[in-house]
């Protein structure tokens, strides 16, 4: 399973980005406020771990945030770690003073 081929959908009604693999669903939950998106939790079913699905969710979600001009707050440890490991997304982080 190549993670680039996995379709990530923005399920706005559930406030989460999702990847469906068979009967399993991996997701990254968020809340939107004005021009900010707050990522709160990412879940990948144990049987899907190790296939890059979480990374695919993070990449698509962050690319969408960039395309929509949203600042990112990474309360989800997975998303925060992904941003630390992929500095091209650092500029999306909302900085407080």
C-alpha positions as YAML, in Angstrom:
chain: A
units: angstrom
residues:
- id: 1
  name: UNK
  ca: [0.00, 0.00, 0.00]
- id: 2
  name: UNK
  ca: [1.65, 3.21, -1.20]
- id: 3
  name: UNK
  ca: [0.58, 6.04, 1.05]
- id: 4
  name: UNK
  ca: [0.64, 8.56, -1.83]
- id: 5
  name: UNK
  ca: [-2.26, 6.61, -3.34]
- id: 6
  name: UNK
  ca: [-4.40, 6.86, -0.21]
- id: 7
  name: UNK
  ca: [-7.24, 9.32, -0.56]
- id: 8
  name: UNK
  ca: [-7.53, 11.74, 2.33]
- id: 9
  name: UNK
  ca: [-10.93, 13.38, 2.65]
- id: 10
  name: UNK
  ca: [-11.91, 16.37, 4.75]
- id: 11
  name: UNK
  ca: [-15.03, 15.24, 6.60]
- id: 12
  name: UNK
  ca: [-16.07, 18.74, 7.65]
- id: 13
  name: UNK
  ca: [-19.22, 17.45, 9.39]
- id: 14
  name: UNK
  ca: [-17.03, 15.39, 11.75]
- id: 15
  name: UNK
  ca: [-14.22, 18.01, 11.82]
- id: 16
  name: UNK
  ca: [-11.55, 15.57, 10.76]
- id: 17
  name: UNK
  ca: [-9.42, 14.46, 7.85]
- id: 18
  name: UNK
  ca: [-9.93, 10.76, 7.14]
- id: 19
  name: UNK
  ca: [-8.34, 7.85, 5.30]
- id: 20
  name: UNK
  ca: [-10.51, 4.77, 4.76]
- id: 21
  name: UNK
  ca: [-8.77, 1.42, 4.29]
- id: 22
  name: UNK
  ca: [-11.31, -1.38, 4.10]
- id: 23
  name: UNK
  ca: [-13.46, -1.10, 7.22]
- id: 24
  name: UNK
  ca: [-10.79, 0.88, 9.10]
- id: 25
  name: UNK
  ca: [-10.63, 4.66, 9.39]
- id: 26
  name: UNK
  ca: [-7.59, 6.69, 10.34]
- id: 27
  name: UNK
  ca: [-8.23, 10.34, 11.13]
- id: 28
  name: UNK
  ca: [-6.87, 13.64, 12.31]
- id: 29
  name: UNK
  ca: [-9.39, 15.75, 14.24]
- id: 30
  name: UNK
  ca: [-9.43, 19.53, 14.11]
- id: 31
  name: UNK
  ca: [-11.32, 22.64, 15.15]
- id: 32
  name: UNK
  ca: [-11.51, 25.72, 12.96]
- id: 33
  name: UNK
  ca: [-11.81, 29.26, 14.29]
- id: 34
  name: UNK
  ca: [-11.70, 32.16, 11.83]
- id: 35
  name: UNK
  ca: [-8.33, 31.79, 10.09]
- id: 36
  name: UNK
  ca: [-6.90, 29.17, 12.45]
- id: 37
  name: UNK
  ca: [-7.07, 25.38, 12.40]
- id: 38
  name: UNK
  ca: [-6.33, 23.55, 15.66]
- id: 39
  name: UNK
  ca: [-5.32, 19.91, 15.29]
- id: 40
  name: UNK
  ca: [-6.40, 18.07, 18.42]
- id: 41
  name: UNK
  ca: [-5.97, 14.32, 17.87]
- id: 42
  name: UNK
  ca: [-4.72, 11.84, 15.29]
- id: 43
  name: UNK
  ca: [-5.66, 8.15, 15.35]
- id: 44
  name: UNK
  ca: [-4.42, 5.30, 13.18]
- id: 45
  name: UNK
  ca: [-5.87, 1.84, 13.90]
- id: 46
  name: UNK
  ca: [-3.15, -0.54, 15.14]
- id: 47
  name: UNK
  ca: [-3.51, -2.79, 12.10]
- id: 48
  name: UNK
  ca: [-2.70, 0.19, 9.83]
- id: 49
  name: UNK
  ca: [0.30, 1.49, 11.77]
- id: 50
  name: UNK
  ca: [3.66, 1.51, 10.06]
- id: 51
  name: UNK
  ca: [2.32, 2.24, 6.58]
- id: 52
  name: UNK
  ca: [2.78, 6.03, 6.61]
- id: 53
  name: UNK
  ca: [-0.93, 6.72, 6.93]
- id: 54
  name: UNK
  ca: [-0.51, 9.18, 9.79]
- id: 55
  name: UNK
  ca: [2.11, 11.06, 7.80]
- id: 56
  name: UNK
  ca: [-0.17, 11.13, 4.77]
- id: 57
  name: UNK
  ca: [-2.98, 12.57, 6.92]
- id: 58
  name: UNK
  ca: [-0.65, 15.23, 8.33]
- id: 59
  name: UNK
  ca: [0.75, 16.22, 4.93]
- id: 60
  name: UNK
  ca: [-2.64, 16.58, 3.26]
- id: 61
  name: UNK
  ca: [-4.13, 18.43, 6.26]
- id: 62
  name: UNK
  ca: [-1.20, 20.86, 6.43]
- id: 63
  name: UNK
  ca: [-1.19, 21.38, 2.67]
- id: 64
  name: UNK
  ca: [-4.90, 22.19, 2.87]
- id: 65
  name: UNK
  ca: [-4.26, 24.65, 5.72]
- id: 66
  name: UNK
  ca: [-1.62, 26.37, 3.58]
- id: 67
  name: UNK
  ca: [-3.90, 26.49, 0.53]
- id: 68
  name: UNK
  ca: [-6.68, 28.06, 2.62]
- id: 69
  name: UNK
  ca: [-4.35, 30.55, 4.33]
- id: 70
  name: UNK
  ca: [-4.94, 29.08, 7.79]
- id: 71
  name: UNK
  ca: [-2.58, 29.36, 10.74]
- id: 72
  name: UNK
  ca: [-1.97, 26.04, 12.49]
- id: 73
  name: UNK
  ca: [-2.07, 25.20, 16.19]
- id: 74
  name: UNK
  ca: [-0.69, 21.71, 16.75]
- id: 75
  name: UNK
  ca: [-2.21, 20.49, 20.03]
- id: 76
  name: UNK
  ca: [-2.02, 16.95, 18.66]
- id: 77
  name: UNK
  ca: [1.41, 15.49, 19.50]
- id: 78
  name: UNK
  ca: [1.54, 13.58, 16.20]
- id: 79
  name: UNK
  ca: [0.95, 16.73, 14.11]
- id: 80
  name: UNK
  ca: [3.41, 18.71, 16.26]
- id: 81
  name: UNK
  ca: [6.09, 16.06, 15.73]
- id: 82
  name: UNK
  ca: [5.36, 15.91, 12.01]
- id: 83
  name: UNK
  ca: [5.87, 19.69, 11.73]
- id: 84
  name: UNK
  ca: [9.14, 19.48, 13.69]
- id: 85
  name: UNK
  ca: [10.37, 16.77, 11.30]
- id: 86
  name: UNK
  ca: [9.19, 18.65, 8.19]
- id: 87
  name: UNK
  ca: [10.41, 22.23, 8.56]
- id: 88
  name: UNK
  ca: [8.64, 23.28, 5.36]
- id: 89
  name: UNK
  ca: [5.49, 23.50, 7.51]
- id: 90
  name: UNK
  ca: [7.01, 25.59, 10.34]
- id: 91
  name: UNK
  ca: [5.73, 28.82, 8.79]
- id: 92
  name: UNK
  ca: [2.13, 27.64, 9.27]
- id: 93
  name: UNK
  ca: [2.39, 27.55, 13.06]
- id: 94
  name: UNK
  ca: [0.49, 30.30, 14.82]
- id: 95
  name: UNK
  ca: [2.86, 32.23, 17.05]
- id: 96
  name: UNK
  ca: [1.56, 33.91, 20.16]
- id: 97
  name: UNK
  ca: [3.22, 36.85, 21.82]
...
